[in-house]
Amino acid sequence: MAGERTYRSTYSMKMALRVVMLLAFGLPMFATEAVACQCGGEGKPCEEYWKASVVFAGVVTGSARVTLDQGDYTTYKKVVDLKVDQAYKGIGGAEVQVITGLGDADCGYGFRLGERYLVYAFRSKDNKLQTSICTRTRPISEADEDLDYIRGISLAPRGSIVFGEVNRRDQSASDYRVVPVEGATIIIEGIIEGQSKRVEVITDSKGQYKVSALPPGAYKVKIKPPEGLSTYNPERETTVSDRGCAQVGFWVEADTRITGKVSDLQSKPISDLLIELVPAKPAPNGSYPQFVRTDNEGRYEMKLVQPGRYLLGVRIFGSAGSTYVPYPRTYYPGVPDESRATFITIAEGQVIRDVDWQLPPALIEKRLEGVVIWPDGQPVKGATVWLKEIEYADKDMPYRVNTDEQGNFSFKVYAGMKYSLLAIYDSETKGKQKRSAVLEIRVAENPEVVKLIISRADSP
């Protein structure tokens, strides 16, 4: 019977909660936002059948909107009642309830009253069944391929199949045309019942490969692209069931790289250093900042770089972790400002090697100590203190610590660098916060203890 009812359960897809701290230290806020439905691509019946908890054919007899109580927030789903007329896997009852989304952004499947479906569903920890548009659930009239596979399982030869495609995007075309990659080497490896299994195949003119009669189990699927091509993810893991399959594909791109070495003024290599490659302004189409850390010998390699013109350096953009790069802002080939920097221009498929450069002396590490107090001088326990490096106004997010029993806090900082500090205290009143004024400070050689005073007034 249609209607609305409360459904308290730990079952549901959790809503995404993202903490957004405004870089200028505006009021921090917790934002609940809808998560757009994104599916990873539909698998074949021989793969999805074995992944699903239950597979059955049934007719929709009713549905109801439900409220899922999650403590501080609620979500809304739909419970669909189905009469099972053919059970294929994992189900024995004549009637079943399946939970799905309401549609659109939550991936809900649009069941219709009185229609017959082939349903692929998954059990949650509390034994509820869920399905979505990301499964192979479909009207029975569109399920011929699925039913042919399911009905033929008992007659199929033993063994598993791993197959897939290797493609690349033709970036010379305005619509990013997909091009199959012939001649890629695919290696499938696994330890099955204590025995090593390894198979190697080459993709055909359609970029496809297929390996049959594999023992069921867990495998690593690796790719060796043809000369001049590369990929971010050359290895993937998969598990295949007996008489089942796994589809493993790869995307490759032109092997466009920049390599080099970073050292100090004494020519000693600098290891574990965050290097940034940032598109020039205006940014070339399709390019974006890249980040990589140097190895133990100070060497770095920027892979799969989009064609374009770039600046290379440290602290020039401000990626995650740049606040704690122990060197001042430096552009290739070792200069402190962009006006003196050397731009690097790279074409698709080009490899630029030996882009070596030196950095100035390292920054001196200090410890910035502080205390958070009320206006009457009493310490504030459990306040959150945010530190933002503002010397270069980079894109790195603020760092935070909580105050101890005496209201004390500390941060690692660098002498000569400028930072801002903000203390926030969450009151017991939901949705209210108390906060200090923003304090800007340049760290001295012997930094004094800083003091942040939180206002007694609540901020909405």
Backbone hydrogen bonds, N-H to C=O, Kabsch-Sander energy under -0.5 kcal/mol:
donor,donor_aa,acceptor,acceptor_aa,energy
5,R,65,R,-1.5
7,Y,67,T,-3.5
9,S,7,Y,-0.6
14,K,12,S,-0.6
16,A,33,E,-0.5
18,R,16,A,-0.6
18,R,31,A,-1.7
19,V,17,L,-0.5
20,V,18,R,-0.7
20,V,29,M,-1.8
21,M,19,V,-0.6
22,L,20,V,-0.6
25,F,22,L,-2.4
29,M,20,V,-1.4
31,A,18,R,-1.8
31,A,29,M,-0.6
33,E,16,A,-1.2
33,E,31,A,-0.6
36,A,34,A,-0.6
47,E,44,K,-1.7
48,E,44,K,-2.8
49,Y,45,P,-2.3
51,K,47,E,-1.0
52,A,48,E,-1.9
53,S,121,A,-1.8
54,V,121,A,-2.1
55,V,89,K,-2.1
56,F,119,V,-1.8
57,A,86,Q,-3.1
58,G,117,Y,-2.3
59,V,83,K,-2.1
60,V,115,E,-2.2
61,T,81,D,-2.6
62,G,81,D,-1.2
64,A,79,V,-2.0
65,R,3,G,-1.8
66,V,77,K,-2.7
67,T,5,R,-1.8
68,L,66,V,-0.5
68,L,75,T,-3.3
69,D,67,T,-0.7
70,Q,68,L,-0.6
70,Q,73,Y,-2.3
72,D,70,Q,-1.3
75,T,68,L,-2.0
77,K,66,V,-2.1
78,K,100,T,-2.8
79,V,64,A,-3.1
80,V,78,K,-0.6
80,V,98,V,-3.1
81,D,62,G,-3.1
82,L,96,V,-2.7
83,K,59,V,-2.8
84,V,82,L,-0.6
84,V,94,A,-2.6
85,D,57,A,-2.2
86,Q,57,A,-1.7
88,Y,55,V,-2.2
88,Y,86,Q,-0.5
89,K,55,V,-2.1
96,V,82,L,-2.3
98,V,80,V,-2.4
99,I,129,L,-3.1
100,T,78,K,-2.5
106,D,103,G,-1.3
107,C,104,D,-1.5
111,F,109,Y,-1.7
114,G,60,V,-2.4
115,E,112,R,-1.9
117,Y,58,G,-2.9
118,L,138,R,-2.9
119,V,56,F,-3.4
119,V,117,Y,-0.6
121,A,54,V,-2.3
121,A,119,V,-0.5
122,F,130,Q,-2.4
124,S,128,K,-2.7
127,N,124,S,-1.9
130,Q,122,F,-2.1
131,T,99,I,-1.9
133,I,107,C,-2.4
135,T,132,S,-1.5
138,R,118,L,-2.1
140,I,116,R,-2.1
142,E,139,P,-2.1
143,A,140,I,-1.4
147,L,143,A,-2.9
148,D,144,D,-2.5
149,Y,145,E,-1.7
150,I,146,D,-2.8
151,R,147,L,-2.5
152,G,148,D,-0.9
153,I,149,Y,-0.5
153,I,150,I,-1.1
155,L,152,G,-0.7
156,A,152,G,-1.1
156,A,153,I,-0.8
160,S,214,L,-2.5
161,I,244,G,-1.6
162,V,211,V,-2.3
163,F,246,A,-2.3
164,G,209,Y,-1.8
166,V,207,G,-2.3
167,N,250,F,-2.1
168,R,179,V,-2.2
169,R,252,V,-0.6
170,D,168,R,-0.5
170,D,177,R,-3.7
171,Q,169,R,-1.2
173,A,170,D,-1.4
176,Y,173,A,-1.5
177,R,170,D,-0.6
179,V,168,R,-3.4
181,V,166,V,-2.6
182,E,180,P,-0.7
183,G,203,T,-1.8
184,A,181,V,-0.5
185,T,224,K,-2.3
186,I,184,A,-0.5
186,I,201,V,-3.1
187,I,185,T,-0.5
187,I,222,K,-2.5
188,I,199,V,-3.1
189,E,187,I,-0.5
189,E,220,K,-2.6
190,G,197,K,-2.1
192,I,190,G,-0.7
192,I,195,Q,-2.9
193,E,191,I,-0.6
195,Q,192,I,-1.9
197,K,190,G,-3.1
199,V,188,I,-2.4
201,V,186,I,-2.6
203,T,184,A,-2.3
204,D,208,Q,-2.3
207,G,204,D,-2.1
209,Y,164,G,-1.9
211,V,162,V,-2.8
214,L,160,S,-2.5
217,G,240,V,-1.6
219,Y,238,T,-3.2
220,K,189,E,-3.2
221,V,236,R,-3.5
222,K,187,I,-3.1
222,K,220,K,-0.6
223,I,234,P,-2.1
224,K,185,T,-2.6
229,L,226,P,-1.9
230,S,253,E,-2.7
236,R,221,V,-2.5
238,T,219,Y,-2.4
240,V,217,G,-2.5
243,R,159,G,-2.2
244,G,241,S,-2.3
245,C,46,C,-1.7
246,A,161,I,-1.8
248,V,163,F,-3.0
248,V,246,A,-0.6
250,F,165,E,-2.3
252,V,167,N,-2.5
253,E,230,S,-2.9
255,D,228,G,-2.8
256,T,254,A,-2.2
257,R,255,D,-0.6
257,R,350,Q,-1.5
258,I,302,M,-1.7
259,T,352,I,-2.6
260,G,300,Y,-1.8
262,V,298,G,-2.7
263,S,357,W,-1.9
264,D,268,K,-2.3
267,S,264,D,-2.1
270,I,262,V,-2.3
271,S,269,P,-0.6
272,D,294,T,-1.4
275,I,273,L,-0.6
275,I,292,V,-3.5
276,E,313,G,-3.2
277,L,290,Q,-2.6
278,V,276,E,-0.5
278,V,311,L,-2.9
280,A,309,R,-2.9
287,S,284,P,-2.0
290,Q,277,L,-2.4
292,V,275,I,-1.9
294,T,273,L,-1.6
295,D,299,R,-2.3
298,G,295,D,-2.1
300,Y,260,G,-2.2
302,M,258,I,-3.1
303,K,301,E,-0.7
305,V,256,T,-2.6
308,G,346,I,-2.1
310,Y,344,I,-2.9
311,L,278,V,-2.9
313,G,276,E,-2.2
314,V,330,T,-2.2
322,S,319,S,-2.5
324,Y,321,G,-1.1
325,V,322,S,-1.9
327,Y,325,V,-0.6
330,T,314,V,-1.8
331,Y,335,V,-3.7
332,Y,312,L,-3.4
334,G,331,Y,-3.6
335,V,331,Y,-2.6
340,R,337,D,-1.3
341,A,338,E,-1.5
342,T,332,Y,-2.4
343,F,341,A,-0.6
344,I,310,Y,-2.8
345,T,343,F,-0.5
346,I,308,G,-2.6
350,Q,347,A,-2.2
352,I,257,R,-2.9
352,I,350,Q,-0.5
353,R,351,V,-0.7
355,V,259,T,-3.0
356,D,354,D,-1.7
357,W,261,K,-2.1
358,Q,333,P,-0.7
359,L,263,S,-2.2
363,L,326,P,-2.4
365,E,363,L,-0.6
366,K,413,V,-3.0
368,L,366,K,-0.5
368,L,411,F,-2.8
369,E,367,R,-0.8
370,G,409,F,-2.3
371,V,450,V,-1.9
372,V,407,G,-2.6
373,I,452,L,-2.5
374,W,378,Q,-3.0
377,G,374,W,-2.4
380,V,372,V,-2.5
381,K,379,P,-0.7
382,G,403,T,-1.2
383,A,380,V,-0.7
384,T,424,I,-3.1
385,V,383,A,-0.6
385,V,401,V,-3.1
386,W,384,T,-0.5
386,W,422,L,-3.3
387,L,399,Y,-3.5
388,K,420,S,-2.4
390,I,388,K,-0.5
390,I,418,K,-2.1
391,E,418,K,-1.2
395,K,317,F,-1.8
399,Y,387,L,-2.9
401,V,385,V,-1.7
403,T,383,A,-2.2
404,D,408,N,-1.7
407,G,404,D,-2.0
409,F,370,G,-2.2
411,F,368,L,-1.8
413,V,366,K,-2.3
415,A,364,I,-2.8
416,G,443,V,-3.0
417,M,414,Y,-1.8
419,Y,441,I,-3.0
420,S,388,K,-2.5
421,L,439,L,-2.7
422,L,386,W,-1.6
424,I,384,T,-2.7
425,Y,434,K,-3.7
427,S,425,Y,-0.6
427,S,432,K,-0.9
430,K,428,E,-0.6
432,K,429,T,-2.0
433,Q,459,S,-1.9
434,K,425,Y,-3.1
436,S,423,A,-2.5
437,A,453,I,-0.6
439,L,421,L,-2.5
440,E,438,V,-0.5
441,I,419,Y,-2.9
443,V,417,M,-2.5
443,V,441,I,-0.5
450,V,369,E,-2.3
452,L,371,V,-2.6
454,I,373,I,-2.6
454,I,452,L,-0.6
455,S,435,R,-2.0
459,S,433,Q,-3.5
